[in-house]
Amino acid sequence: MFAGLNNNPVSFPQAMPPDWPGNAWWHWVIFTVIILVFFLGSVIMFIYMERRVLAKMQARIGPNRVGPFGLLQAIADAVKVLMKEMVTPANADKIVYWLAPAITFAPVVMVLAVVPFADGALLADLNIGILYVLAISSLSSIGVFMAGWSSNNKYSLIGAMRMVAAVVSYEMPIVLALASVVLIAGSMSLNDIVIAQQSYPMLLMQPLAFLLMFIAGCAEINRSPFDLMEADSEIVAGFHTEYTGMKFALFYLAEYGEAVVMSSVIATVFLGGWQGPFLWPWLWFILKTFFVFFLMIWTRTTLPRVRIDQLMSLAWKFLFPLALINLIFTGIEVLTYPDGIPWYFIFANIAIGAILVLLWSRLYKVGGGRIAVG
């Protein structure tokens, strides 16, 4: 058992063997297909879900013509984009220009290799799964910078530099938020972290870490209100301004793929992943993933886009200090209760998180003015 949320052990079905169905190569093939089907299917549904939910929140209709209830609209758009001519700027660095979309897209899918769909149902149960997620997910920014630099377009370069700055800045609060979870779970394996949430989800024990992870995750994957890399009023379409056809489609797929991955990781780490009553484990995982993405859509509809100075200031002056303080409090709790933090610390951690946000917001300044929560 793991130190942490295991005071009341709960019986679970037998975990899937690591070489299921009995052969490592077949295991690799089957779970590779499962990951690709889940990834592509989720991207299509995310696109449809975002359009429909945004339309409802903004008193519009949304896509409703192609297929029943507009379900085939995303597929129609994909076909349209793939049929467009692929134009390469005359002065572009062509090799780097062509490689950028693939280098941006590939790491997004690779992250899902360590995300469990059920107990033991994952491609590779790494004992450094969290470290793998952080390392691989950051590689997409290299492809983004390659795209901006190779396009020979100053607006593309500015968008790419903003993207790299956001990834570097917001990676810090994400690392510290996940470190707090790792301290409680006693493992960096995502499957072990899910098992460590048998009694209650990590969201209850680490509400501040969840908030920090959600905000920083939205900023890192270029979700509104942090989508400054594609601010039409300033830098046209950002790093992919010069891309068309299939190359643009790869960037578009990678952007929604990052939303799928971030939602999956948050659902796994903070919402108990595949755990839940009555339904199949994989269905619980999918429902929780879509719930996290719904929260992303909600924030996009509600909040206006921030400026670039506000973007950087939020990361270094607000999220990073709070994540560091939360990690210190979590470390004290784990040292005090090495055999498992008592359940009633849920209320203490919720109170500590709320007080920290309220107090720190009064010290936090944006653009020369002070803002306060509450």
C-alpha positions in Angstrom: 0.0 0.0 0.0 1.1 3.6 -0.5 1.5 6.3 2.1 -1.4 8.8 1.7 -5.0 8.3 1.0 -5.1 4.6 2.0 -6.6 4.7 5.5 -9.7 2.7 4.3 -8.5 0.1 1.8 -11.1 -0.7 -0.8 -11.1 -4.0 -2.8 -10.6 -3.6 -6.5 -10.8 -6.0 -9.4 -7.7 -7.8 -10.4 -5.2 -5.5 -12.1 -4.5 -6.2 -15.7 -1.1 -8.0 -16.1 1.6 -5.7 -17.5 2.1 -8.0 -20.6 -1.6 -8.5 -21.3 -2.8 -10.5 -23.3 0.3 -12.6 -22.4 2.7 -11.3 -25.0 4.7 -8.0 -24.8 4.4 -7.3 -28.6 0.7 -7.9 -28.7 0.3 -5.7 -25.6 2.2 -2.9 -27.4 0.1 -3.3 -30.6 -3.3 -3.5 -28.9 -2.7 -0.5 -26.6 -1.2 1.6 -29.4 -4.4 1.1 -31.3 -6.5 1.9 -28.2 -4.5 5.1 -27.6 -4.8 6.2 -31.2 -8.6 5.5 -31.3 -9.1 7.3 -27.9 -7.0 10.2 -29.0 -8.6 10.8 -32.4 -12.1 10.1 -31.2 -11.7 12.5 -28.3 -10.3 15.2 -30.5 -13.3 14.9 -32.8 -15.7 15.0 -29.8 -13.8 17.8 -28.1 -14.1 19.9 -31.2 -17.9 19.2 -31.5 -18.4 19.6 -27.8 -16.6 22.9 -27.6 -18.6 24.3 -30.6 -22.0 23.2 -29.2 -21.3 24.2 -25.6 -19.9 27.6 -26.6 -23.0 28.1 -28.8 -25.3 27.3 -25.9 -23.4 29.7 -23.5 -23.5 32.5 -26.1 -27.1 32.0 -27.1 -26.2 30.6 -30.6 -27.1 27.4 -32.4 -23.7 25.9 -33.3 -23.0 23.2 -35.9 -26.2 21.3 -36.7 -26.2 20.6 -40.4 -23.5 18.0 -41.3 -24.7 14.7 -39.9 -27.2 14.2 -37.1 -27.0 17.1 -34.6 -24.0 18.3 -36.5 -21.8 15.4 -35.3 -19.9 15.1 -38.6 -19.0 18.8 -38.8 -15.5 18.2 -37.5 -14.9 15.4 -40.0 -16.2 17.6 -42.8 -13.8 20.4 -41.7 -10.9 17.9 -41.6 -11.6 16.8 -45.2 -11.8 20.4 -46.3 -8.5 21.3 -44.7 -6.7 18.2 -46.2 -7.9 19.1 -49.7 -6.4 22.6 -49.5 -3.2 23.4 -51.3 0.0 23.1 -49.2 2.0 26.3 -49.8 5.6 26.8 -48.6 7.0 30.3 -48.3 9.7 31.0 -50.8 12.2 32.2 -48.1 11.4 29.6 -45.5 13.9 27.1 -44.1 12.1 24.3 -45.8 13.5 21.3 -43.9 12.7 22.8 -40.5 9.4 24.1 -41.9 8.3 20.6 -42.9 9.5 18.9 -39.8 7.9 21.3 -37.3 4.3 20.0 -37.5 5.4 16.4 -36.9 7.6 17.3 -34.0 4.8 19.3 -32.5 2.2 16.5 -32.9 4.2 13.3 -32.0 4.9 14.1 -28.3 1.2 14.8 -27.6 0.2 11.2 -28.4 3.3 9.8 -26.6 2.1 11.2 -23.3 -1.0 8.8 -23.3 1.4 5.8 -23.1 1.5 6.1 -19.3 -2.1 7.2 -18.7 -4.2 4.2 -17.3 -7.7 3.5 -18.7 -8.3 0.9 -15.9 -6.2 -0.8 -13.2 -3.1 -1.8 -15.1 -4.7 -1.0 -18.5 -2.0 1.2 -20.0 0.8 0.9 -22.5 3.7 1.3 -20.0 3.3 1.6 -16.3 6.5 3.6 -15.7 7.6 4.2 -12.1 8.6 7.7 -13.3 5.3 8.3 -15.1 4.8 11.9 -13.8 8.4 12.8 -14.9 7.7 11.2 -18.3 4.6 13.3 -18.8 6.4 16.5 -17.9 9.4 15.8 -20.1 7.5 14.6 -23.2 4.8 17.2 -23.1 7.4 20.0 -23.1 8.8 18.8 -26.4 5.9 20.2 -28.5 7.2 23.7 -27.8 10.3 22.8 -29.8 8.2 22.1 -32.9 6.3 25.3 -32.3 9.5 27.4 -32.2 10.7 25.6 -35.3 7.5 26.6 -37.1 7.8 30.2 -36.1 11.5 30.6 -36.9 11.5 28.7 -40.2 8.4 30.5 -41.6 10.5 33.7 -42.1 7.6 35.7 -40.8 8.1 38.1 -37.8 4.5 37.6 -36.6 5.0 33.8 -36.6 8.3 34.2 -34.7 6.7 36.4 -32.1 3.9 33.9 -31.6 6.4 31.1 -31.2 8.5 33.0 -28.7 5.3 33.7 -26.7 4.5 30.0 -26.7 8.0 29.0 -25.5 7.8 31.7 -22.8 4.5 30.4 -21.6 5.6 26.8 -21.5 8.8 27.6 -19.6 6.9 29.8 -17.1 3.8 27.6 -16.5 5.8 24.4 -16.3 7.0 25.5 -12.8 3.6 25.6 -11.1 2.6 22.4 -12.8 5.7 20.6 -11.6 5.2 21.8 -8.0 1.5 21.0 -8.1 2.2 17.4 -9.2 5.0 17.1 -6.7 2.5 17.7 -3.9 0.4 14.8 -5.3 3.4 12.6 -5.6 4.3 13.3 -1.9 0.9 12.0 -0.8 0.6 9.1 -3.2 4.2 7.9 -2.6 4.7 7.1 -6.2 5.2 8.8 -9.6 3.4 6.1 -11.5 0.0 7.4 -12.7 -1.6 4.0 -12.1 -0.3 4.0 -8.5 -1.6 7.6 -8.0 -5.1 6.5 -9.0 -4.9 3.5 -6.6 -3.8 5.9 -3.9 -7.2 7.7 -4.3 -9.3 4.8 -3.1 -11.0 6.6 -0.3 -11.5 10.0 -2.0 -10.1 11.9 -5.0 -6.9 13.9 -4.6 -9.0 17.0 -5.5 -10.3 17.0 -2.0 -6.9 16.7 -0.3 -5.1 19.0 -2.7 -7.7 21.6 -3.9 -5.1 24.3 -4.4 -2.8 22.0 -6.4 -5.8 21.2 -8.6 -6.6 24.9 -9.2 -2.9 25.6 -10.0 -2.6 22.7 -12.3 -5.8 23.6 -14.2 -4.9 27.3 -14.7 -1.2 26.5 -15.6 -2.3 23.7 -17.8 -4.7 25.9 -19.8 -1.9 28.4 -20.3 0.6 25.8 -21.3 -1.6 24.3 -24.0 -2.7 27.7 -25.4 -6.3 27.6 -24.2 -8.3 30.8 -23.7 -7.9 33.2 -21.9 -4.2 32.5 -22.4 -4.2 32.0 -26.2 -1.8 34.9 -26.9 0.1 32.8 -29.3 -2.8 33.2 -31.7 -3.9 36.7 -30.9 -5.4 37.7 -34.3 -5.4 41.5 -33.4 -1.6 41.4 -32.7 0.1 38.6 -34.6 -2.3 37.3 -37.2 -2.5 33.6 -36.5 0.7 33.2 -34.5 3.3 30.5 -35.2 1.2 28.7 -37.9 0.4 31.8 -40.0 2.3 30.4 -43.0 1.0 26.8 -42.8 -1.8 25.4 -44.9 -3.4 22.1 -45.8 -2.2 19.0 -44.0 0.6 20.8 -42.1 -1.9 23.2 -40.6 -4.2 20.3 -39.8 -1.4 18.7 -37.8 -1.0 21.8 -35.7 -4.8 22.0 -35.2 -4.9 18.3 -34.2 -2.0 18.8 -31.8 -3.7 21.8 -30.1 -6.8 19.8 -29.4 -4.7 16.8 -28.6 -2.9 18.7 -25.9 -6.4 19.5 -24.4 -7.2 15.8 -24.5 -3.9 14.9 -22.8 -4.1 17.7 -20.2 -7.7 16.8 -19.4 -6.7 13.1 -19.1 -3.8 13.8 -16.8 -5.9 16.1 -14.5 -8.7 13.5 -14.4 -6.1 10.8 -13.5 -4.2 12.7 -10.9 -6.9 14.7 -9.2 -10.3 13.0 -9.9 -9.4 9.4 -9.3 -9.0 8.4 -12.9 -10.7 5.1 -13.7 -12.2 4.7 -10.2 -15.9 4.9 -9.7 -19.0 2.8 -8.9 -21.4 0.9 -11.2 -19.8 1.9 -14.5 -16.8 0.3 -16.3 -13.4 1.8 -15.3 -12.6 3.0 -18.8 -16.0 4.8 -19.0 -15.3 6.6 -15.7 -12.0 7.8 -17.1 -13.6 9.1 -20.2 -16.4 10.9 -18.4 -13.9 12.6 -16.0 -11.7 13.6 -18.9 -14.6 15.2 -20.7 -15.7 17.0 -17.5 -12.3 18.6 -17.2 -12.5 19.8 -20.8 -16.0 21.2 -20.1 -14.4 23.4 -17.4 -11.9 24.6 -20.0 -14.7 25.6 -22.3 -16.5 27.3 -19.4 -13.4 29.5 -18.7 -13.0 30.3 -22.3 -16.6 31.5 -22.5 -16.4 33.5 -19.3 -13.0 35.2 -19.1 -11.4 37.8 -21.5 -8.0 37.3 -23.0 -5.1 38.5 -20.9 -2.2 40.6 -22.1 1.3 39.1 -22.4 2.6 40.9 -19.4 -0.3 39.6 -17.4 0.3 36.1 -18.7 3.9 36.1 -17.4 3.1 38.0 -14.2 0.4 35.4 -13.3 2.9 32.6 -13.6 5.8 34.0 -11.7 4.1 36.3 -9.1 1.0 34.3 -8.3 0.9 30.7 -9.3 4.6 29.8 -8.6 4.7 31.2 -5.0 1.3 29.5 -4.2 2.5 26.2 -5.6 5.7 26.4 -3.6 3.8 27.2 -0.3 1.3 24.4 -1.0 4.2 22.0 -1.5 5.7 23.0 1.8 2.4 22.5 3.7 2.0 19.1 2.0 5.5 18.1 3.0 4.8 19.0 6.6 1.6 16.9 6.5 3.3 13.9 5.0 6.2 14.1 7.5 3.7 14.4 10.4 1.5 11.5 9.2 3.8 9.1 7.3 1.3 6.3 7.4 -1.5 8.3 5.7 -2.9 11.8 6.1 -6.2 11.7 8.1 -9.4 12.3 6.1 -10.3 15.4 8.1 -7.3 17.2 6.7 -9.5 17.7 3.7 -11.2 20.6 5.4 -7.9 22.0 6.6 -6.4 22.0 3.1 -9.5 23.5 1.6 -9.3 26.3 4.2 -5.6 26.8 3.7 -6.0 27.0 -0.1 -8.8 29.5 0.1 -6.9 31.7 2.6 -3.7 31.6 0.5 -5.5 32.6 -2.7 -7.3 35.5 -0.9 -4.3 36.8 0.9 -1.8 36.4 -2.0 -4.2 38.1 -4.5 -4.1 41.2 -2.4 -0.3 41.4 -2.9 -0.5 40.5 -6.6 -0.4 43.5 -9.1 -1.1 43.5 -12.8 -0.3 46.5 -15.0 0.4 48.8 -12.0 -2.9 48.0 -10.4 -3.8 45.7 -7.6 -6.5 43.1 -7.9 -8.0 41.1 -5.0 -10.2 38.0 -4.9 -13.3 38.6 -2.7 
